[in-house]
Amino acid sequence: MSKHGRILVAMSGGIDSSLAAVMLHEQGYEVIGMTMKTWDYASSGGTKKETGCCSLDSINDARNIAVNLGFPHYILDIRSEFGDAVIDHFTGEYLEGRTPNPCVLCNTHIKWDALLRRADRLDCEFIATGHYANIRQVADESPANGRFVISRGIDNLKDQSYVLWGVSQESLSRTKLPLGHLRKSEIREMAKDRGFIELVTKSESYEICFVPDNDYRGFLKRRVPGLEQSVAGGNFILEDAETGTRKVVGKHEGYPFYTIGQRKGLGIALGFPVFVTDIRKEANEVVLGVDKDLYRDGMIVSRLNLQKYAALEKPLETVTKVRYKDPGTPALITQDADDRIKVLFEQGVSAIAPGQAAVFYEGDDVIGGGWIMKSFRQSEQGEEITPFSMPAIGHTV
């Protein structure tokens, strides 16, 4: 009989998820390991050798840890679920002129749901992952009383709270994150002490698992036959945000092949640095500007999942992140509809990309998050918003 009960641990084969399983095993949980096969890279038409969480090597590495410690390990094939949700979303968002974040969607819409369904079948009370973040249940007299909240991990360089904003209350109540109170250096030392030297020396993958050659343009072309021909030849427009002037300065390869903030790979030389500041699908225009033209001090966020509070009854001062490595910017957020938040930043933020996730923090706690629909300057009026190609992830409980 285990000391703490049965727990299903997501194991990618990397050092973080492996040590999460090791720690829970040592704490007395009855651990069951599970590695999820999300993507078969050979079918994507890419040229690079398969690596990362979906590769055969990673599956074998996870299994070897389980065998060494004497607990069961299973492989879960969720390629169909993954393709329908994550890859269709990825493709659809680029076709709408937005920049998707498939890893956030996969974490909260696919992996958590898939793990909990299998945990129920295996009589596991909890699931666990190797994310660097913490979970706590609020126990005070505040409006957050009783709710489960993701908080930042103590390792600022590895904190992954940003990617977990979409996990629902029900899922959080059954989730353990054993690495949140540790630093990456400590995890490496723990692996060395236990003889798992190969985990310490194993390289980490930071690529999108289904685009491991980082050529998302090539992926889109293979995924959508005829795309290249249908979108090529639109205009590069040079705009000045202060004067409002605009001028055609060249032709581009197609609006889905560019992202907000992009500077390299534009295929155009104007004698000074320019960046993509806007993408206009209907006109097939890619708007260029100088660095100052990238800044916006407001945005609309939709498809919400609120964690710390069930709803925002009044405007709330937060620190808001618009991308994973963003340190965050002070902002006032207002829930002006059931599924929409208006964000007013204290200062301009560079390269806010529609399609990316926005996450709101109160101290170290994640208030919640959603998908960026558009950005704006507070002195200007907003434009109409094109509906997302995917439904909300997670849900407010």
C-alpha positions in Angstrom: 0.0 0.0 0.0 1.4 3.4 -1.0 1.8 6.2 1.5 0.0 8.9 -0.5 -2.1 7.0 -3.1 -1.8 6.5 -6.8 -0.6 9.3 -9.2 -0.2 9.4 -13.0 2.9 11.3 -14.0 3.3 12.8 -17.5 6.9 11.8 -18.6 8.4 13.3 -21.7 11.8 11.6 -21.3 13.5 14.8 -20.2 15.1 15.7 -16.9 12.2 17.7 -15.5 9.4 15.2 -15.9 11.7 12.3 -15.0 12.8 13.9 -11.7 9.1 14.8 -11.0 8.4 11.1 -11.2 11.4 10.2 -9.1 10.5 12.6 -6.4 6.9 11.5 -6.1 8.1 7.8 -6.0 10.5 8.7 -3.2 7.7 10.5 -1.3 5.7 7.3 -1.2 3.2 7.8 -4.1 2.3 4.8 -6.2 3.6 6.3 -9.5 2.4 5.3 -12.9 4.3 6.9 -15.8 2.7 7.9 -19.0 4.4 9.3 -22.2 2.1 11.0 -24.7 2.7 10.5 -28.4 1.3 13.7 -29.9 2.9 13.9 -33.3 4.5 11.7 -35.9 7.1 14.0 -37.5 7.7 11.7 -40.4 4.3 12.5 -41.8 4.9 16.2 -41.8 7.3 16.2 -44.7 10.1 17.9 -42.8 13.8 17.0 -43.3 15.2 17.0 -39.7 15.5 13.9 -37.6 12.7 13.5 -35.1 13.6 14.9 -31.7 11.9 16.1 -28.5 9.0 14.8 -26.6 7.5 12.7 -29.4 10.6 10.8 -30.5 11.3 7.1 -30.0 14.4 8.0 -28.0 12.4 10.2 -25.5 9.8 7.4 -25.1 12.5 4.9 -24.3 14.2 7.3 -21.9 11.0 7.7 -19.9 10.4 4.0 -19.9 14.0 3.3 -18.6 13.4 5.6 -15.6 10.2 3.7 -14.8 11.9 0.3 -15.2 14.8 1.4 -13.0 12.5 2.5 -10.2 10.0 -0.3 -10.6 6.8 1.5 -11.5 4.6 0.9 -14.6 4.9 3.0 -17.7 2.5 3.4 -20.6 2.5 5.1 -24.0 -0.6 7.1 -24.8 -1.3 7.8 -28.5 -3.1 11.2 -28.8 -2.1 12.1 -32.3 -5.6 12.3 -33.5 -6.8 14.6 -30.7 -3.6 16.7 -31.0 -4.0 17.1 -34.8 -7.6 18.1 -34.7 -7.1 20.7 -31.9 -3.6 22.0 -31.9 -2.5 21.7 -35.5 -5.8 22.8 -37.0 -5.7 25.8 -34.6 -2.0 26.5 -35.5 -2.8 26.5 -39.2 -6.1 28.4 -38.9 -4.6 31.2 -36.9 -1.8 31.9 -39.3 -4.4 32.0 -42.1 -6.3 34.7 -40.1 -3.1 36.8 -39.8 -2.4 35.9 -36.2 0.5 34.2 -34.4 -0.6 31.1 -32.5 0.9 29.6 -29.4 0.4 25.8 -29.8 2.3 24.8 -26.7 -0.2 26.7 -24.4 -3.1 25.1 -26.2 -1.5 21.6 -26.1 -0.8 21.9 -22.3 -4.2 23.0 -21.3 -6.6 21.7 -23.9 -5.0 18.3 -24.8 -2.5 17.0 -22.3 -4.4 17.8 -19.0 -7.7 16.4 -20.3 -6.0 13.3 -21.8 -4.1 12.7 -18.5 -7.2 13.1 -16.3 -9.3 10.7 -18.4 -6.5 8.0 -18.2 -6.0 8.7 -14.5 -9.7 7.9 -13.9 -9.3 4.6 -15.8 -6.2 3.7 -13.7 -7.8 4.8 -10.4 -5.3 7.6 -9.9 -6.5 10.4 -7.6 -3.9 12.8 -9.0 -1.8 13.7 -12.0 1.6 15.3 -12.1 3.9 17.1 -14.5 7.4 18.5 -14.5 6.4 22.2 -14.9 8.2 24.8 -12.9 5.2 26.4 -11.2 3.2 26.0 -8.0 -0.5 25.3 -7.2 -2.2 26.4 -4.0 -5.8 26.6 -2.8 -6.7 30.0 -1.4 -7.8 29.8 2.2 -8.9 33.2 3.4 -11.8 35.5 3.4 -11.0 37.1 0.0 -13.2 36.6 -3.1 -10.7 33.9 -4.1 -11.4 31.7 -1.1 -11.5 28.0 -2.0 -10.2 28.5 -5.5 -7.1 26.8 -6.9 -4.4 29.1 -8.2 -1.3 28.6 -10.3 1.6 30.6 -8.9 5.1 31.3 -10.2 7.9 28.8 -9.6 10.8 30.1 -7.5 13.2 29.7 -10.4 12.6 32.9 -12.4 14.5 31.7 -15.4 12.4 28.5 -15.6 9.0 29.6 -14.3 6.3 28.1 -16.5 3.2 29.6 -14.9 2.6 31.5 -18.2 1.7 28.4 -20.1 -0.7 27.0 -17.5 -3.3 29.8 -17.3 -5.9 27.7 -19.2 -6.0 24.8 -16.7 -9.5 24.5 -15.1 -10.3 24.5 -11.5 -11.3 20.9 -11.6 -8.0 19.9 -13.2 -5.9 22.1 -10.8 -7.6 20.4 -7.8 -6.1 17.0 -9.0 -2.7 18.2 -10.1 0.7 18.1 -8.4 3.7 20.2 -9.6 6.6 18.9 -7.5 9.3 21.1 -9.1 7.7 24.5 -8.4 9.8 25.0 -5.2 13.1 24.0 -6.8 15.6 25.6 -9.1 16.9 23.9 -12.3 20.3 23.6 -10.8 18.9 21.7 -7.9 17.1 19.3 -10.3 20.4 18.6 -12.1 22.1 17.9 -8.8 19.4 15.5 -7.8 19.7 13.7 -11.1 23.5 13.4 -10.6 23.1 12.1 -7.0 20.7 9.4 -8.2 23.0 8.3 -11.0 20.9 9.6 -13.9 23.8 11.3 -15.6 22.3 10.9 -19.1 19.4 13.1 -18.1 21.8 15.9 -17.0 23.7 15.8 -20.3 20.6 15.4 -22.5 19.9 18.5 -24.7 16.5 20.2 -24.2 14.2 20.9 -27.1 12.6 24.4 -27.4 11.0 23.8 -30.8 7.4 23.3 -31.6 7.2 19.5 -31.6 5.5 19.2 -35.0 7.8 21.8 -36.6 11.2 20.6 -35.3 13.1 22.3 -38.2 11.6 25.6 -37.1 10.3 26.1 -40.7 6.7 27.0 -40.0 6.4 28.5 -43.5 7.3 25.2 -45.0 4.9 23.4 -42.6 2.0 25.7 -43.7 2.8 25.2 -47.4 2.7 21.5 -47.0 -0.4 21.6 -44.8 -2.5 23.9 -47.1 -2.0 23.0 -50.8 -2.0 26.0 -53.0 -1.4 28.5 -50.2 1.7 30.0 -51.6 0.2 30.8 -54.9 -3.0 32.2 -53.4 -1.4 34.7 -51.0 1.8 35.7 -52.9 2.2 39.2 -54.3 0.6 41.4 -51.6 2.0 44.7 -50.7 4.5 45.7 -48.1 3.2 49.0 -46.7 5.5 51.4 -44.8 3.5 53.3 -42.3 4.4 56.1 -39.9 2.3 55.8 -36.7 2.8 59.5 -35.9 2.0 61.1 -39.2 -0.4 58.4 -40.5 1.4 58.3 -43.9 1.6 55.0 -45.8 3.5 54.0 -48.9 3.9 50.8 -50.9 7.5 49.7 -50.7 7.5 46.2 -52.2 5.8 42.8 -52.6 5.8 40.1 -50.0 5.4 36.3 -50.2 2.0 36.2 -48.4 0.6 37.5 -45.2 0.5 34.1 -43.3 4.3 33.9 -43.6 5.0 36.9 -41.3 4.6 37.7 -37.6 4.3 40.9 -35.6 7.7 42.2 -34.5 9.6 40.3 -37.3 12.7 42.0 -38.6 14.8 39.2 -40.3 13.7 37.3 -43.3 11.5 40.0 -44.8 13.2 40.0 -48.1 13.2 43.8 -48.4 15.9 46.4 -47.8 15.0 50.0 -47.2 18.3 51.3 -45.9 17.2 51.3 -42.2 15.8 48.6 -39.8 12.1 47.9 -40.3 9.7 45.5 -38.4 6.3 44.0 -39.1 3.9 46.1 -37.2 0.6 44.8 -38.5 -0.9 42.1 -40.7 -4.0 42.8 -42.7 -5.5 39.6 -44.0 -8.3 41.0 -46.1 -6.0 43.3 -48.1 -3.1 40.8 -48.0 -1.0 43.6 -46.6 2.1 43.4 -44.4 2.6 46.7 -42.6 6.2 47.8 -41.8 7.5 50.4 -39.5 10.4 51.4 -37.3 10.9 50.3 -33.8 8.7 52.9 -32.2 5.8 51.9 -34.4 5.7 48.5 -32.7 4.4 49.9 -29.4 0.8 49.7 -28.2 -0.7 50.5 -24.8 -3.9 48.6 -25.0 -5.3 45.2 -26.1 -8.5 43.1 -26.1 -8.2 39.6 -24.7 -10.9 37.0 -25.2 -11.5 33.2 -24.7 -10.8 33.7 -21.0 -10.0 31.2 -18.3 -10.0 32.8 -14.8 -8.2 31.0 -12.0 -7.9 33.2 -8.9 -11.3 34.8 -9.2 -14.5 33.5 -10.8 -15.1 36.9 -12.3 -13.6 40.4 -12.2 -16.2 42.6 -10.5 -14.2 45.8 -10.9 -11.0 47.0 -12.7 -7.9 45.3 -11.3 -4.3 46.4 -11.2 -2.1 43.6 -12.6 1.2 42.7 -14.2 0.4 41.4 -17.6 2.6 39.2 -19.8 2.1 39.0 -23.6 4.6 36.3 -24.3 6.5 33.6 -22.4 9.8 35.5 -21.8 8.0 38.9 -21.3 8.9 40.2 -17.8 5.4 41.7 -17.7 4.0 45.3 -17.6 1.7 47.0 -15.1 -1.8 47.2 -16.5 -5.4 47.9 -15.5 -7.7 45.1 -16.6 -11.4 45.3 -16.9 -13.8 42.4 -17.7 -16.2 44.2 -20.0 -18.0 41.1 -21.2 -18.3 37.5 -19.9 -15.5 36.3 -22.2 -13.5 39.5 -22.8 -11.0 41.7 -21.0 -9.8 45.1 -21.9 -6.2 45.8 -20.9 -4.8 49.3 -20.5 -1.0 49.3 -20.0 0.8 51.8 -17.9 3.3 52.2 -20.8 3.7 51.0 -24.4 4.5 47.3 -25.0 6.4 46.2 -28.1 5.2 43.7 -30.6 1.9 42.6 -29.1 0.9 39.7 -31.4 -2.8 38.7 -31.8 -3.0 35.0 -31.4 -0.6 34.9 -28.5 -1.6 34.3 -24.9 -1.9 37.1 -22.4 -1.6 36.2 -18.7 -2.5 38.4 -15.7 -0.7 38.3 -12.4 -1.4 39.5 -9.0 1.9 39.2 -7.2 3.0 35.6 -8.0 -0.6 34.4 -8.6 -2.1 33.8 -12.0 -5.4 35.7 -12.1 -6.1 34.1 -15.4 -5.5 34.5 -19.1 -6.8 34.5 -22.6 -5.9 34.9 -26.3 -4.9 38.3 -27.6 -7.5 39.4 -30.2 -6.0 42.8 -31.1 -3.8 45.6 -29.8 -4.4 49.3 -30.0 -3.2 52.7 -28.9 -5.4 54.2 -26.3 -5.6 57.4 -28.4 -7.1 55.4 -31.3 -10.3 53.5 -31.9 -10.2 49.8 -32.3 -11.1 47.7 -35.3 -13.5 44.8 -35.7 -12.3 41.4 -34.3 -12.2 38.3 -36.5 -13.5 35.2 -34.5 -10.9 32.7 -33.4 -10.4 29.4 -35.2 -10.6 27.5 -32.0 -12.9 27.5 -29.0 -11.8 28.6 -25.5 -9.4 26.4 -23.7 -10.2 25.5 -20.1 -13.3 26.9 -18.5 -14.1 29.0 -15.5 -15.6 27.0 -12.6 
